[in-house]
Amino acid sequence: LQVDTLTQLHNRSALDERLALEYKRWLRYQSPLCLAIVDVDHFKAINDRYGHMVGDVVLQQLVKSCSEHLRGEDIFGRIGGEEFAILLPETSLDAAADVAERLRIITANNILEPDSGLLISLTISIGVAAAGSMTDDIDLLLMQADRALYDAKNTGRNRVCVAG
């Protein structure tokens, strides 16, 4: 199965396959390739307060909102839990940071209604990295994006940090 059943996004193994393909394309053609890792801030508190069913609906609504602002060639997948990855082929680091910032703002300004009358706002933190001389293998690209995500979380959340 290549689809995450909750969100209908690529699952982790499908995401890994697509990343490998896009990385091979980058090695061959050197066209820009970026990776953004997205994490929902304080998601455990939503599950603890409202229950996992509400948390599931919140994730579905978040995914729908973000998907509406991505291109058809962007590859959006669920890594696990409340963590997602977006592969941005043919996208410079500056453009990828702009996409991430746009998603962050849209999420912060969007009030979700997972249940009738229940309104929830949330924020996301995003780490962005680009394939390049410092990321000469997939694992380093993932590590850089992940490190940038943790920079975003450790410096106050609800922000985008760029590796480099």
DSSP file with accessible surface (Angstrom, degrees, kcal/mol):
  #  RESIDUE AA STRUCTURE BP1 BP2  ACC     N-H-->O    O-->H-N    N-H-->O    O-->H-N    TCO  KAPPA ALPHA  PHI   PSI    X-CA   Y-CA   Z-CA
    1    1 A L              0   0  161      0, 0.0    13,-0.2     0, 0.0    12,-0.2   0.000 360.0 360.0 360.0 130.4    0.0    0.0    0.0
    2    2 A Q        +     0   0   82     11,-0.1     9,-1.8    12,-0.1     2,-0.4   0.361 360.0  78.3-104.8   0.7    1.5    3.4   -1.1
    3    3 A V  B    S-A   10   0A  54      7,-0.3     2,-0.5    11,-0.1     7,-0.2  -0.932  77.6-124.6-120.0 137.3   -1.1    5.7    0.6
    4    4 A D     >  -     0   0   29      5,-3.0     4,-2.6    -2,-0.4     5,-0.3  -0.666  24.5-145.2 -73.7 121.4   -1.5    6.8    4.2
    5    5 A T  T  4 S+     0   0  103     -2,-0.5    -1,-0.2     1,-0.2     6,-0.0   0.826  91.6  49.0 -66.1 -31.4   -5.1    5.7    4.9
    6    6 A L  T  4 S+     0   0   29      1,-0.1    -1,-0.2    -3,-0.0    -2,-0.0   0.946 127.4  20.2 -72.2 -47.1   -5.8    8.7    7.2
    7    7 A T  T  4 S-     0   0   13      2,-0.1    -2,-0.2    56,-0.0    -1,-0.1   0.595  90.3-131.3-101.5 -14.3   -4.6   11.5    5.0
    8    8 A Q     <  +     0   0  136     -4,-2.6    -3,-0.1     1,-0.2     2,-0.1   0.650  67.4 126.3  64.9  18.6   -4.6    9.9    1.6
    9    9 A L  S    S-     0   0   17     -5,-0.3    -5,-3.0     1,-0.2    -1,-0.2  -0.441  76.4 -71.0 -90.1 174.6   -1.0   11.3    1.1
   10   10 A H  B     -Ab   3  77A  57     66,-1.6    68,-2.7    -7,-0.2    -7,-0.3  -0.408  55.2-130.2 -58.9 140.2    2.0    9.2    0.1
   11   11 A N     >  -     0   0   29     -9,-1.8     4,-2.7    66,-0.2     5,-0.2  -0.288  32.9 -87.6 -84.3-179.2    3.0    7.0    3.0
   12   12 A R  H  > S+     0   0  111      1,-0.2     4,-2.6     2,-0.2     5,-0.2   0.906 126.9  47.1 -59.9 -43.9    6.6    6.8    4.3
   13   13 A S  H  > S+     0   0   58      2,-0.2     4,-2.2     1,-0.2    -1,-0.2   0.921 113.9  47.8 -68.9 -37.7    7.7    4.0    1.9
   14   14 A A  H  > S+     0   0    1      2,-0.2     4,-2.5     1,-0.2    -1,-0.2   0.906 111.9  51.0 -66.3 -39.0    6.1    5.8   -1.1
   15   15 A L  H  X S+     0   0   10     -4,-2.7     4,-2.7     1,-0.2    -2,-0.2   0.924 108.8  51.0 -62.9 -43.2    7.8    9.0    0.0
   16   16 A D  H  X S+     0   0   70     -4,-2.6     4,-2.3    -5,-0.2    -2,-0.2   0.906 110.6  49.7 -60.9 -41.7   11.1    7.3    0.3
   17   17 A E  H  X S+     0   0  110     -4,-2.2     4,-2.2     2,-0.2    -2,-0.2   0.927 112.7  46.2 -62.3 -45.8   10.7    5.9   -3.3
   18   18 A R  H  X S+     0   0   83     -4,-2.5     4,-2.8     2,-0.2     5,-0.2   0.889 111.0  52.4 -66.3 -38.6    9.8    9.3   -4.7
   19   19 A L  H  X S+     0   0    5     -4,-2.7     4,-2.7     2,-0.2    -1,-0.2   0.931 108.9  50.5 -62.2 -43.0   12.7   10.9   -2.9
   20   20 A A  H  X S+     0   0   33     -4,-2.3     4,-2.3     1,-0.2    -2,-0.2   0.921 112.6  46.9 -61.2 -42.8   15.1    8.4   -4.3
   21   21 A L  H  X S+     0   0   99     -4,-2.2     4,-2.1     2,-0.2    -2,-0.2   0.933 114.6  45.4 -65.1 -47.1   13.8    9.0   -7.8
   22   22 A E  H  X S+     0   0   16     -4,-2.8     4,-2.4     2,-0.2    -2,-0.2   0.876 111.8  53.2 -66.0 -33.9   13.9   12.8   -7.5
   23   23 A Y  H  X S+     0   0    9     -4,-2.7     4,-2.7    -5,-0.2    -1,-0.2   0.920 107.7  50.0 -67.9 -41.0   17.4   12.6   -6.0
   24   24 A K  H  X S+     0   0  143     -4,-2.3     4,-2.0     2,-0.2    -1,-0.2   0.910 110.7  50.6 -61.3 -40.5   18.7   10.5   -8.9
   25   25 A R  H  X S+     0   0  114     -4,-2.1     4,-2.9     1,-0.2     5,-0.4   0.916 109.9  50.3 -62.7 -41.2   17.2   13.1  -11.3
   26   26 A W  H  X S+     0   0   20     -4,-2.4     4,-2.8     1,-0.2    -2,-0.2   0.927 108.8  51.5 -63.2 -44.5   18.9   15.8   -9.3
   27   27 A L  H  < S+     0   0   93     -4,-2.7    -1,-0.2     1,-0.2    -2,-0.2   0.889 116.5  41.4 -58.3 -38.4   22.3   13.9   -9.5
   28   28 A R  H  < S+     0   0  191     -4,-2.0    -2,-0.2    -5,-0.2    -1,-0.2   0.916 132.3  18.5 -76.6 -45.8   21.9   13.6  -13.3
   29   29 A Y  H  < S-     0   0  148     -4,-2.9    -3,-0.2    -5,-0.2    -2,-0.2   0.576  84.6-138.7-106.6 -14.0   20.5   17.0  -14.2
   30   30 A Q     <  +     0   0  117     -4,-2.8    -4,-0.2    -5,-0.4    -3,-0.1   0.749  46.7 154.0  58.4  25.3   21.4   19.2  -11.2
   31   31 A S        -     0   0   22     -6,-0.3    -1,-0.2     1,-0.1    -2,-0.1  -0.561  56.8 -79.8 -79.3 151.5   18.1   20.9  -11.4
   32   32 A P        +     0   0   58      0, 0.0    58,-2.1     0, 0.0    59,-0.5  -0.165  51.3 178.4 -57.6 143.3   17.0   22.3   -8.0
   33   33 A L  E     -C   89   0A   3     98,-0.3    98,-2.9    56,-0.2     2,-0.3  -0.965   1.8-178.8-146.2 126.2   15.4   20.0   -5.5
   34   34 A C  E     -CD  88 130A   1     54,-1.6    54,-3.2    -2,-0.3     2,-0.4  -0.902  13.1-154.2-126.8 157.6   14.3   20.9   -2.0
   35   35 A L  E     -CD  87 129A   3     94,-2.8    94,-2.4    -2,-0.3     2,-0.4  -0.998   6.4-167.7-130.9 131.5   12.8   19.0    0.9
   36   36 A A  E     -CD  86 128A   3     50,-2.5    50,-2.8    -2,-0.4     2,-0.5  -0.977   6.2-158.2-117.9 133.6   10.5   20.5    3.6
   37   37 A I  E     -CD  85 127A   6     90,-2.8    90,-2.4    -2,-0.4     2,-0.4  -0.965  12.9-163.0-112.4 127.8    9.7   18.6    6.8
   38   38 A V  E     -CD  84 126A   5     46,-2.8    46,-3.0    -2,-0.5     2,-0.4  -0.919   8.9-176.9-115.4 133.5    6.6   19.8    8.5
   39   39 A D  E     -CD  83 125A  15     86,-2.6    86,-2.6    -2,-0.4     2,-0.5  -0.998  27.4-124.3-131.9 134.4    5.6   19.1   12.1
   40   40 A V  E >   - D   0 124A   1     42,-1.7     3,-1.0    -2,-0.4    84,-0.2  -0.641  34.2-120.7 -76.9 126.3    2.3   20.2   13.8
   41   41 A D  T 3  S-     0   0    5     82,-2.4    82,-0.4    -2,-0.5    -1,-0.1  -0.467  84.3  -9.3 -71.1 133.0    3.2   22.2   16.9
   42   42 A H  T >> S+     0   0  116     -2,-0.2     4,-0.8     1,-0.1     3,-0.6   0.802  80.0 154.6  53.4  38.0    1.9   20.8   20.2
   43   43 A F  H X>  +     0   0    7     -3,-1.0     4,-2.0     1,-0.2     3,-0.7   0.860  64.0  65.3 -66.7 -32.7   -0.3   18.2   18.5
   44   44 A K  H 3> S+     0   0  133      1,-0.3     4,-3.0     2,-0.2    -1,-0.2   0.883  96.2  58.1 -56.9 -36.0   -0.2   15.8   21.5
   45   45 A A  H <> S+     0   0   59     -3,-0.6     4,-2.3     2,-0.2    -1,-0.3   0.866 104.3  51.3 -63.6 -35.5   -2.2   18.5   23.4
   46   46 A I  H <X>S+     0   0   15     -4,-0.8     4,-2.9    -3,-0.7     5,-0.6   0.948 112.8  44.9 -65.9 -47.9   -4.9   18.3   20.8
   47   47 A N  H  X5S+     0   0   22     -4,-2.0     4,-1.7     1,-0.2    -2,-0.2   0.913 115.4  48.2 -61.1 -43.1   -5.1   14.5   21.1
   48   48 A D  H  <5S+     0   0  103     -4,-3.0    -1,-0.2    -5,-0.2    -2,-0.2   0.888 119.2  38.0 -66.0 -38.6   -5.0   14.7   24.9
   49   49 A R  H  <5S+     0   0  190     -4,-2.3    -2,-0.2    -5,-0.2    -1,-0.2   0.891 133.9  18.2 -81.5 -41.4   -7.7   17.4   25.2
   50   50 A Y  H  <5S-     0   0   72     -4,-2.9     4,-0.4    -5,-0.2    -3,-0.2   0.536 108.1-108.7-111.1 -13.4  -10.1   16.4   22.4
   51   51 A G     X< -     0   0   28     -4,-1.7     4,-2.1    -5,-0.6    -1,-0.2  -0.071  33.8 -77.8  99.6 160.4   -9.3   12.7   21.7
   52   52 A H  H  > S+     0   0  127      1,-0.2     4,-2.7     2,-0.2     5,-0.2   0.801 123.6  60.7 -69.2 -29.7   -7.6   11.0   18.8
   53   53 A M  H  > S+     0   0  159      2,-0.2     4,-1.9     1,-0.2    -1,-0.2   0.934 108.9  43.4 -65.0 -41.8  -10.7   11.1   16.5
   54   54 A V  H  > S+     0   0   18     -4,-0.4     4,-2.7     2,-0.2    -2,-0.2   0.929 112.3  54.3 -66.4 -42.0  -10.7   14.9   16.6
   55   55 A G  H  X S+     0   0    0     -4,-2.1     4,-2.4     1,-0.2    -2,-0.2   0.905 106.4  52.1 -57.7 -40.7   -6.9   14.8   16.1
   56   56 A D  H  X S+     0   0   61     -4,-2.7     4,-2.3     2,-0.2    -1,-0.2   0.926 109.9  47.8 -61.9 -43.5   -7.4   12.7   13.0
   57   57 A V  H  X S+     0   0   44     -4,-1.9     4,-2.7     2,-0.2     5,-0.2   0.907 109.1  54.5 -65.9 -38.6   -9.9   15.1   11.6
   58   58 A V  H  X S+     0   0    1     -4,-2.7     4,-2.6     1,-0.2    -2,-0.2   0.937 109.1  48.0 -59.3 -45.7   -7.5   18.0   12.4
   59   59 A L  H  X S+     0   0    2     -4,-2.4     4,-2.6     1,-0.2    -1,-0.2   0.919 111.3  50.6 -62.0 -42.2   -4.7   16.3   10.4
   60   60 A Q  H  X S+     0   0   85     -4,-2.3     4,-2.2     1,-0.2    -2,-0.2   0.921 112.4  46.3 -61.8 -43.4   -7.1   15.6    7.5
   61   61 A Q  H  X S+     0   0   56     -4,-2.7     4,-2.4     2,-0.2    -2,-0.2   0.892 112.0  51.2 -68.0 -38.4   -8.2   19.3    7.4
   62   62 A L  H  X S+     0   0    6     -4,-2.6     4,-2.8    -5,-0.2     5,-0.2   0.941 110.5  48.8 -61.9 -46.9   -4.5   20.5    7.7
   63   63 A V  H  X S+     0   0    8     -4,-2.6     4,-3.0     1,-0.2     5,-0.2   0.917 110.9  50.3 -60.3 -43.8   -3.5   18.2    4.8
   64   64 A K  H  X S+     0   0  132     -4,-2.2     4,-1.6    -5,-0.2    -1,-0.2   0.944 111.9  47.8 -60.5 -46.6   -6.4   19.5    2.6
   65   65 A S  H  < S+     0   0   11     -4,-2.4     4,-0.4     1,-0.2    -2,-0.2   0.929 115.6  43.7 -61.3 -47.1   -5.5   23.1    3.3
   66   66 A C  H >< S+     0   0    5     -4,-2.8     3,-1.9     1,-0.2    -1,-0.2   0.917 109.0  57.6 -65.8 -41.9   -1.8   22.6    2.6
   67   67 A S  H >< S+     0   0   50     -4,-3.0     3,-1.5     1,-0.3    -1,-0.2   0.842  97.5  62.1 -58.8 -34.3   -2.5   20.5   -0.5
   68   68 A E  T 3< S+     0   0  117     -4,-1.6    -1,-0.3     1,-0.3    -2,-0.2   0.683 105.4  47.7 -65.6 -16.7   -4.5   23.3   -2.0
   69   69 A H  T <  S+     0   0   72     -3,-1.9     2,-0.3    -4,-0.4    -1,-0.3   0.165  97.1  86.0-112.7  16.0   -1.3   25.5   -2.0
   70   70 A L  S <  S-     0   0   28     -3,-1.5     2,-0.1    -4,-0.1     6,-0.0  -0.838  78.2-111.6-112.4 156.6    1.1   23.0   -3.6
   71   71 A R    >   -     0   0   90     -2,-0.3     3,-1.2     1,-0.1    -2,-0.1  -0.419  29.7-109.7 -79.8 162.0    1.8   22.4   -7.2
   72   72 A G  T 3  S+     0   0   82      1,-0.3    -1,-0.1    -2,-0.1    -2,-0.0   0.817 118.5  52.9 -60.7 -31.7    0.8   19.1   -8.9
   73   73 A E  T 3  S+     0   0  104     16,-0.1    -1,-0.3     2,-0.1     2,-0.2   0.601  86.2 101.0 -84.1 -10.2    4.5   18.1   -9.2
   74   74 A D  S <  S-     0   0   16     -3,-1.2     2,-0.6    14,-0.1    14,-0.2  -0.503  70.4-137.0 -72.4 146.7    5.2   18.6   -5.5
   75   75 A I  E     - E   0  87A   3     12,-2.3    12,-2.9    -2,-0.2     2,-0.5  -0.919  20.9-172.6-114.9 110.9    5.2   15.4   -3.6
   76   76 A F  E     + E   0  86A  19     -2,-0.6   -66,-1.6    10,-0.2     2,-0.3  -0.881  14.2 161.3-108.0 127.4    3.4   15.6   -0.2
   77   77 A G  E     -bE  10  85A   0      8,-2.7     8,-2.6    -2,-0.5     2,-0.6  -0.970  39.1-115.2-145.5 162.3    3.6   12.6    2.2
   78   78 A R  E     - E   0  84A  38    -68,-2.7     6,-0.3    -2,-0.3   -63,-0.2  -0.876  17.4-173.2-100.6 121.6    3.1   11.6    5.8
   79   79 A I  E     -     0   0A  30      4,-1.8     2,-0.2    -2,-0.6     5,-0.2   0.888  63.8 -66.6 -76.4 -41.8    6.2   10.5    7.6
   80   80 A G  E >  S+ E   0  83A  35      3,-1.8     3,-2.8     1,-0.1    -1,-0.3  -0.769  95.3   2.4 160.2 154.3    4.3    9.5   10.6
   81   81 A G  T 3  S-     0   0   39      1,-0.3    -1,-0.1    -2,-0.2    -2,-0.0  -0.247 130.6 -22.4  53.8-123.8    2.2   10.9   13.4
   82   82 A E  T 3  S+     0   0   60    -42,-0.1   -42,-1.7    -3,-0.1     2,-0.4   0.020 114.0 106.0-107.0  27.4    1.9   14.6   12.9
   83   83 A E  E <   +CE  39  80A  36     -3,-2.8    -4,-1.8   -44,-0.2    -3,-1.8  -0.919  43.7 176.6-114.8 134.7    5.0   14.9   10.7
   84   84 A F  E     -CE  38  78A   2    -46,-3.0   -46,-2.8    -2,-0.4     2,-0.4  -0.846  16.6-147.2-131.1 161.5    4.9   15.4    7.0
   85   85 A A  E     -CE  37  77A   3     -8,-2.6    -8,-2.7    -2,-0.3     2,-0.5  -0.983   4.1-162.6-131.4 146.2    7.4   15.9    4.1
   86   86 A I  E     -CE  36  76A   3    -50,-2.8   -50,-2.5    -2,-0.4     2,-0.5  -0.983   7.6-154.9-129.3 117.4    7.1   17.9    0.9
   87   87 A L  E     -CE  35  75A   1    -12,-2.9   -12,-2.3    -2,-0.5   -52,-0.2  -0.821   8.4-164.9 -88.4 130.4    9.5   17.2   -2.0
   88   88 A L  E >   -C   34   0A   2    -54,-3.2   -54,-1.6    -2,-0.5     3,-0.8  -0.788   6.3-166.9-120.9  85.1    9.8   20.3   -4.1
   89   89 A P  E 3  S+C   33   0A   8      0, 0.0   -56,-0.2     0, 0.0     3,-0.1  -0.376  73.7  16.9 -69.6 152.6   11.4   19.4   -7.5
   90   90 A E  T 3  S+     0   0  113    -58,-2.1     2,-0.4     1,-0.2   -57,-0.2   0.835 100.0 125.9  56.3  37.7   12.6   22.2   -9.8
   91   91 A T    <   -     0   0    9     -3,-0.8    -1,-0.2   -59,-0.5    -3,-0.1  -0.987  55.2-136.5-133.7 124.8   12.4   24.6   -6.8
   92   92 A S     >  -     0   0   59     -2,-0.4     4,-2.8   -60,-0.1     5,-0.2  -0.258  31.0-107.6 -70.6 165.1   15.3   26.8   -5.5
   93   93 A L  H  > S+     0   0   53      1,-0.2     4,-2.6     2,-0.2     5,-0.2   0.913 120.9  50.7 -61.9 -42.1   15.9   27.0   -1.8
   94   94 A D  H  > S+     0   0  124      2,-0.2     4,-2.0     1,-0.2    -1,-0.2   0.923 112.4  46.3 -62.0 -43.5   14.5   30.6   -1.7
   95   95 A A  H  > S+     0   0   37      2,-0.2     4,-2.3     1,-0.2    -2,-0.2   0.897 111.9  51.3 -67.0 -38.4   11.4   29.5   -3.5
   96   96 A A  H  X S+     0   0    0     -4,-2.8     4,-2.7     2,-0.2    -2,-0.2   0.905 108.7  51.1 -65.0 -40.2   11.0   26.5   -1.2
   97   97 A A  H  X S+     0   0   19     -4,-2.6     4,-2.7     2,-0.2    -1,-0.2   0.897 109.5  51.4 -63.5 -37.3   11.4   28.7    1.9
   98   98 A D  H  X S+     0   0  104     -4,-2.0     4,-2.4     2,-0.2    -2,-0.2   0.909 109.8  48.9 -64.7 -42.6    8.6   30.9    0.4
   99   99 A V  H  X S+     0   0   20     -4,-2.3     4,-2.6     2,-0.2    -2,-0.2   0.944 112.7  48.3 -60.6 -48.0    6.3   27.9   -0.1
  100  100 A A  H  X S+     0   0    2     -4,-2.7     4,-2.5     1,-0.2    -2,-0.2   0.920 111.6  49.2 -60.0 -44.1    7.0   26.8    3.5
  101  101 A E  H  X S+     0   0   65     -4,-2.7     4,-2.6     2,-0.2    -1,-0.2   0.906 109.7  52.0 -64.1 -40.1    6.3   30.3    4.9
  102  102 A R  H  X S+     0   0  115     -4,-2.4     4,-2.7     1,-0.2     5,-0.2   0.939 110.9  47.5 -61.2 -44.7    3.1   30.5    2.9
  103  103 A L  H  X S+     0   0    3     -4,-2.6     4,-2.4     1,-0.2    -2,-0.2   0.898 111.4  51.9 -63.6 -39.2    1.9   27.2    4.3
  104  104 A R  H  X S+     0   0   40     -4,-2.5     4,-2.6    -5,-0.2    -2,-0.2   0.944 112.4  44.4 -62.8 -46.2    2.9   28.3    7.8
  105  105 A I  H  X S+     0   0   69     -4,-2.6     4,-2.1     2,-0.2    -2,-0.2   0.927 112.9  50.8 -65.9 -45.3    0.9   31.5    7.5
  106  106 A I  H  X S+     0   0   37     -4,-2.7     4,-0.6    -5,-0.2    -1,-0.2   0.928 113.1  46.7 -59.0 -43.6   -2.1   29.8    6.0
  107  107 A T  H >< S+     0   0    5     -4,-2.4     3,-1.0     1,-0.2    15,-0.6   0.938 111.8  49.5 -65.5 -45.1   -2.1   27.2    8.8
  108  108 A A  H 3< S+     0   0   29     -4,-2.6    -1,-0.2     1,-0.3    -2,-0.2   0.821 115.5  44.4 -64.8 -29.8   -1.7   29.8   11.6
  109  109 A N  H 3< S+     0   0  124     -4,-2.1     2,-0.6    -5,-0.2    -1,-0.3   0.465  96.0  92.0 -93.0  -2.7   -4.6   31.9   10.1
  110  110 A N    <<  -     0   0   56     -3,-1.0     2,-0.6    -4,-0.6    12,-0.5  -0.831  62.0-153.5-100.3 122.9   -6.9   29.0    9.5
  111  111 A I  E     -G  121   0B  93     -2,-0.6     2,-0.3    10,-0.1    10,-0.2  -0.851  17.2-148.5 -93.5 122.0   -9.4   28.0   12.2
  112  112 A L  E     -G  120   0B  10      8,-3.1     8,-2.9    -2,-0.6     3,-0.1  -0.651  10.8-159.5 -91.6 148.1  -10.3   24.3   11.9
  113  113 A E  E     +     0   0B  99     -2,-0.3     6,-0.2     6,-0.2     3,-0.1  -0.753  20.1 165.3-126.0  82.6  -13.7   22.8   12.8
  114  114 A P  E    S+     0   0B  17      0, 0.0     2,-0.3     0, 0.0    -1,-0.1   0.700  73.9  21.1 -72.9 -17.7  -13.1   19.1   13.3
  115  115 A D  E >  S-G  118   0B  95      3,-0.7     3,-2.6    -3,-0.1   -61,-0.0  -0.984 106.8 -75.8-147.2 149.6  -16.5   18.7   15.0
  116  116 A S  T 3  S-     0   0  113     -2,-0.3     3,-0.1     1,-0.3    -3,-0.0  -0.228 118.6  -0.1 -52.1 119.3  -19.6   20.9   14.9
  117  117 A G  T 3  S+     0   0   63      1,-0.2     2,-0.7    -4,-0.1    -1,-0.3   0.292 102.6 116.7  84.8 -10.7  -19.0   23.9   17.1
  118  118 A L  E <   -G  115   0B  40     -3,-2.6    -3,-0.7     2,-0.0     2,-0.5  -0.830  45.3-169.6 -95.5 116.8  -15.4   22.9   18.0
  119  119 A L  E     -     0   0B 108     -2,-0.7     2,-0.4    -6,-0.2    -6,-0.2  -0.924   5.8-179.9-111.0 130.2  -12.9   25.4   16.7
  120  120 A I  E     -G  112   0B   9     -8,-2.9    -8,-3.1    -2,-0.5     2,-0.4  -0.994  10.0-165.5-131.5 131.6   -9.2   24.7   16.8
  121  121 A S  E     +G  111   0B  78     -2,-0.4     2,-0.3   -10,-0.2   -10,-0.1  -0.879  16.8 173.8-109.5 149.0   -6.3   26.8   15.7
  122  122 A L        -     0   0   11    -15,-0.6     2,-0.3   -12,-0.5   -12,-0.2  -0.948  19.0-143.3-147.6 167.0   -2.8   25.3   15.2
  123  123 A T        -     0   0   38    -82,-0.4   -82,-2.4    -2,-0.3     2,-0.3  -0.882  10.4-147.1-128.4 162.8    0.6   26.1   14.0
  124  124 A I  E     -D   40   0A   0     -2,-0.3     2,-0.4   -84,-0.2   -84,-0.2  -0.941   4.2-146.6-129.5 151.8    3.3   24.3   12.2
  125  125 A S  E     -D   39   0A   0    -86,-2.6   -86,-2.6    -2,-0.3     2,-0.4  -0.941  20.4-165.4-113.9 143.0    7.1   24.3   12.2
  126  126 A I  E     -Df  38 160A   0     33,-2.3    35,-2.5    -2,-0.4     2,-0.4  -0.994  13.5-161.9-137.0 134.4    9.0   23.6    9.0
  127  127 A G  E     -Df  37 161A   0    -90,-2.4   -90,-2.8    -2,-0.4     2,-0.4  -0.949  15.4-165.4-111.7 134.7   12.6   22.8    8.2
  128  128 A V  E     +Df  36 162A   0     33,-2.2    35,-3.4    -2,-0.4     2,-0.3  -0.963  11.1 170.6-125.3 137.2   13.7   23.3    4.6
  129  129 A A  E     -D   35   0A   0    -94,-2.4   -94,-2.8    -2,-0.4     2,-0.4  -0.974  19.2-141.7-141.3 155.8   16.9   22.0    2.8
  130  130 A A  E     -D   34   0A  28     -2,-0.3   -96,-0.2   -96,-0.2     2,-0.2  -0.918  25.2-111.3-118.4 143.3   18.2   21.8   -0.7
  131  131 A A        +     0   0   13    -98,-2.9   -98,-0.3    -2,-0.4     2,-0.3  -0.514  64.6 119.5 -65.6 137.9   20.1   19.1   -2.5
  132  132 A G  S >  S-     0   0   23      3,-0.3     3,-2.0    -2,-0.2     9,-0.0  -0.958  77.8 -50.5-177.3-167.1   23.6   20.4   -3.2
  133  133 A S  T 3  S+     0   0  113      1,-0.3     3,-0.4    -2,-0.3    -2,-0.1   0.795 131.4  52.2 -61.7 -26.8   27.3   19.9   -2.6
  134  134 A M  T 3  S+     0   0  137      1,-0.2    -1,-0.3    -4,-0.1     2,-0.2   0.559 109.5  51.2 -84.4  -9.4   26.6   19.6    1.2
  135  135 A T    <   +     0   0    1     -3,-2.0    -3,-0.3     1,-0.1    -1,-0.2  -0.538  62.5 157.4-124.4  64.4   23.9   17.0    0.7
  136  136 A D        +     0   0  110     -3,-0.4     2,-0.3    -2,-0.2    -1,-0.1   0.392  67.2  35.8 -80.4   8.1   25.7   14.4   -1.5
  137  137 A D  S  > S-     0   0   68      1,-0.1     4,-1.7    -3,-0.1     3,-0.4  -0.983  87.5-109.5-149.0 164.5   23.3   11.7   -0.5
  138  138 A I  H  > S+     0   0   46     -2,-0.3     4,-2.7     1,-0.2     5,-0.2   0.888 114.3  57.7 -59.2 -42.2   19.7   11.4    0.4
  139  139 A D  H  > S+     0   0  113      1,-0.2     4,-2.6     2,-0.2    -1,-0.2   0.879 105.7  49.8 -60.6 -36.7   20.3   10.8    4.1
  140  140 A L  H  > S+     0   0   55     -3,-0.4     4,-2.7     2,-0.2    -1,-0.2   0.891 109.4  51.6 -69.1 -37.7   22.2   14.1    4.4
  141  141 A L  H  X S+     0   0    0     -4,-1.7     4,-2.3     2,-0.2     5,-0.2   0.949 113.0  45.3 -61.7 -47.2   19.4   15.9    2.7
  142  142 A L  H  X S+     0   0   38     -4,-2.7     4,-2.7     1,-0.2    -2,-0.2   0.916 112.9  51.1 -60.5 -43.6   16.9   14.4    5.1
  143  143 A M  H  X S+     0   0   85     -4,-2.6     4,-2.8    -5,-0.2    -1,-0.2   0.906 110.1  49.1 -63.4 -41.1   19.2   15.1    8.1
  144  144 A Q  H  X S+     0   0   37     -4,-2.7     4,-2.3     2,-0.2    -1,-0.2   0.920 113.0  46.3 -65.9 -43.2   19.6   18.8    7.0
  145  145 A A  H  X S+     0   0    0     -4,-2.3     4,-2.2     2,-0.2  -108,-0.2   0.918 114.4  48.7 -64.2 -40.9   15.8   19.3    6.7
  146  146 A D  H  X S+     0   0   59     -4,-2.7     4,-2.4    -5,-0.2    -2,-0.2   0.913 110.3  50.6 -65.5 -41.4   15.2   17.6   10.0
  147  147 A R  H  X S+     0   0  138     -4,-2.8     4,-2.0     1,-0.2    -1,-0.2   0.913 110.1  50.3 -63.3 -40.7   17.9   19.7   11.7
  148  148 A A  H  X S+     0   0    2     -4,-2.3     4,-2.2     2,-0.2    -1,-0.2   0.892 108.2  53.7 -64.9 -38.0   16.3   22.8   10.3
  149  149 A L  H  X S+     0   0    0     -4,-2.2     4,-2.4     1,-0.2    -2,-0.2   0.938 108.6  48.5 -60.5 -45.4   12.9   21.6   11.6
  150  150 A Y  H  X S+     0   0  108     -4,-2.4     4,-2.9     1,-0.2    -2,-0.2   0.860 107.5  55.5 -67.7 -29.7   14.3   21.2   15.1
  151  151 A D  H  X S+     0   0   80     -4,-2.0     4,-1.1     2,-0.2    -1,-0.2   0.927 108.4  49.1 -62.4 -43.4   15.8   24.7   14.8
  152  152 A A  H  <>S+     0   0    0     -4,-2.2     5,-2.2     1,-0.2     3,-0.3   0.916 114.6  44.3 -62.1 -42.4   12.3   26.0   14.1
  153  153 A K  H ><5S+     0   0   20     -4,-2.4     3,-1.1     1,-0.2    -2,-0.2   0.908 113.7  49.5 -70.1 -39.4   10.9   24.1   17.1
  154  154 A N  H 3<5S+     0   0  127     -4,-2.9    -1,-0.2     1,-0.3    -2,-0.2   0.621 107.5  55.2 -77.9 -12.4   13.7   25.1   19.4
  155  155 A T  T 3<5S-     0   0   75     -4,-1.1    -1,-0.3    -3,-0.3    -2,-0.2   0.096 137.7 -64.5-108.6  21.4   13.5   28.8   18.6
  156  156 A G  T < 5 -     0   0   53     -3,-1.1    -3,-0.2     3,-0.1    -2,-0.1   0.384  67.9-114.8 122.9  -4.9    9.8   29.2   19.4
  157  157 A R  S   <S+     0   0   79     -5,-2.2   -32,-0.1    -6,-0.2     3,-0.1   0.065  88.0  79.0  64.3 176.4    7.8   27.0   16.9
  158  158 A N  S    S+     0   0   52      1,-0.2     2,-0.3   -35,-0.0   -33,-0.2   0.917  83.9 100.8  51.1  49.0    5.4   28.4   14.3
  159  159 A R        -     0   0  104    -35,-0.2   -33,-2.3   -10,-0.1     2,-0.4  -0.980  69.3-121.5-154.2 166.0    8.3   29.3   12.0
  160  160 A V  E     -f  126   0A  28     -2,-0.3     2,-0.4   -35,-0.2   -33,-0.2  -0.940  24.1-171.0-112.1 131.8   10.3   28.2    9.0
  161  161 A C  E     -f  127   0A  27    -35,-2.5   -33,-2.2    -2,-0.4     2,-0.4  -0.975  10.7-147.1-122.6 142.6   14.0   27.5    9.3
  162  162 A V  E     -f  128   0A  65     -2,-0.4   -33,-0.2   -35,-0.2     2,-0.1  -0.900  17.1-123.2-111.5 132.9   16.3   26.9    6.3
  163  163 A A              0   0   17    -35,-3.4   -33,-0.1    -2,-0.4   -18,-0.1  -0.402 360.0 360.0 -67.7 149.9   19.3   24.6    6.4
  164  164 A G              0   0  120     -2,-0.1    -1,-0.2   -20,-0.1   -35,-0.0  -0.003 360.0 360.0 127.1 360.0   22.6   26.0    5.5
